Amino acid sequence: MIFGNYEDQLFSLLDVFIACVLSGAVGYEREVHNKPAGLRTQMIVGGASALLVRLAEFAVTRFVAMYGDIIDADPIRVIQAIILGISFIGAGTIVKQEHGKDIAYLTTAATILFSAGIGISVGFRQYILAVGVTLIVILVNYIFRYIKPKS
């Protein structure tokens, strides 16, 4: 069949969409506060993470079916690769101020990592976890923005 198992593909596409929406909520919060890596970036990070997890599952299933016990598939490596790639994106958002010792946008870099985690959760079809951590990161960013330690 030309489209393979189209039902699995459609459900995976739905997972990517869900990851984009949830990560977009995180990105919207960043965008409202004029931070880098806003809505589109967070959506793409979350969606790409979900996509890669879904593709890893298909790859493992396919290679095991083709080669049996000859191949040793480790889907955890996909998560490691996602985190490594996202770390570079996050590092690119961090800025050291020219004057002084201040470093900016660490929280934005952390939210990029969180969006990847949201996408990975959706990719593994852990929807309650994905929604929960989305709410947690949004709450953390809103609440603790106004709570600062006295120096």
N, C-alpha and C positions, 0 to 999 in steps of 0.2 A: 504494500500500500504506500502511496506517495507521501502521505502525511504521518505515517507511523501511528503511534497511539495518540490520536489528536485530543482525547479527553485528558490525558496526563499533561499534554502541552498546554491546554486551555487552563487547567487548574494551576499549573506553574506560572502561567501568564497572570492569572488572578493573584497569586502569591506576590509576584513582582509589583503588581499594582497596589496591593495592600501595604507592602513595605514602603513604597513610594509615598503613600498617603500618610502613614504613621511617621516616617522620617520627615515628611513635609511639615508636619505639625511642629516638630523640633526646629526645623529650618525657619518656619514662620516666626517663631519666638526670637530667633537670632536676627531675622530681617527687620522685625519691628523695632529692635533696639540698635539698628544700624551696625551690626557686626558682620564681619566677613563670613563667607560660607553659609549663606542663607538658604532660602527655600529650595531653589533649584539644585544647589550642591548637595544638600542633605538628602533630597529626594533621590538623586542619582546614586549617591553612596548607598542608601538603604536598598534601593531597587537592584543595584548591581550585586550587592551582597546576597540578596535572596536568589537572584538569578544564578549566581555561581554555586550556591549550595544545591539548588535544584539540579543544575547540570552535573554536579559531582555525583548526585544520587543516580542519575541516568547513566553516567559514565561507568560507575562501579557496577551497576546492574548489567550493562552491556558487555563490559570486559570479562566479568565473571561468567556470563553466559557463553561468550566466545572462547575463552581460554580455560575456564574451570579453575582448578587449584594452582595452575601455573603462575597466575598473576596474584600478587599480594596488594590489594587495594586498601588505601588508608584515607578515608574521606576527611579525617581530621586535618590533613595537610592543606585542604582547601581553606579551612578556617584560618590556619596559620598564614596562608598566602594573602587572604583578604585583610587580615590585621596588619601584615607587613605593608601591603600597598596603601592602606588607609593611613598608616603611620606617616608615610611620606606626604600625603595630602595634608594631614594635620600639622606636620612640621612646617609646611609651607605657609600656614596661616599665622604662625607665631612670629611676633615682631619684637625685637629689642629696641627700645626707645633710644634715640641718639644721645639725648641728654639725660643723665641720671641712670639709675639701675633698673628702671621699670621694664617689665616684659608684658606685652599685651596679647590678648586673644588666646590665652591658654584654655579658657573655658570653651571657646569656639572649637578649638582643636579637640578637646575632650568630647564635645557634642558630635563631632564627626565620627569619632570612635563609637560613640553610643548609637549613632544612626546605623553604622555597620552592624553593631550587635542586634539592633532591631531587625535589620534585613536578614541576618543569620537566623534569628528566632523565627521569623516568618518562613524562611526557606525550610526550616525543620518543622514547620507547621505547628509551632508553639504560639498560637495566636493570643491567648490570655497573657502569657509572659510578655509578648511584644507590645500589647496595649498597655500593660502595667508599667513596663520600663519607660515607655513613651511618656506616660503621665508623670512618672517619677522625675525624669530629666527636665520636663517642662516646669514642674513644681519647684525643683531645686533651683533652676535658673530664675524663676520669678521671685520666690521667697527670699533666697539668700542674696539677691541683688541689693536688698535694702538692709540686710543685717551685716554690718562690717565691724570687725574688732577694733576697739579703740587703741590708738598707738601711743 
